[in-house]
């Protein structure tokens, strides 16, 4: 990769609309809210800019560059830049493909695409299985939880009905005939009881 321009593709989900976004930029890349406040040169190289419009994003928030043939990210912000959930130092640290970079409400991943390699492929967010696997984890997890909850609810309702049926079958039944349950005063040994009234 040395001597050749290196291009990275940054992928993220818009925090407001939820739509997948991506942008390809040649290294080094400055990420921030205002392009006019980002550096134009870094170690005699032109700096590409990626603007993320949000008040939690600093005017110049972070810089991604290549250091010793390894992606490197440095924080330049007031609110901090997080790599895989941990605050990075302003001096920066190494960045690997599929690492999650959080800048304000934006969560980005970076994929290296070599601009001068004739065999390189720029990832298409709509069709690439690599890009989909990076960004589709959260929606699939939510869908899994919803479907799992629905299945558990249906199982619970089925078990409740089965328990009701078993309880109804297990209850003792008393067969009663309305004719037998009426009070029979006559005794065959004594004879019929006669009640006479005189006026």
Protein Blocks (a to p, Z undefined) as FASTA:
>chain_A
ZZpacddddddddfklopacdddddddddddfblklpcfbeghiacdddddddfklcfbl
bdcddeehiacdddfbfnopaeehiacdfkbpcddehiacdehjbccddddddfklmkbc
cddfklmmklmmmmmmmmmmmmmmmmmmmmmmmmmmmmmmmmmmmmmmmpccddddfklm
pccfbdfknopcdddddZZ
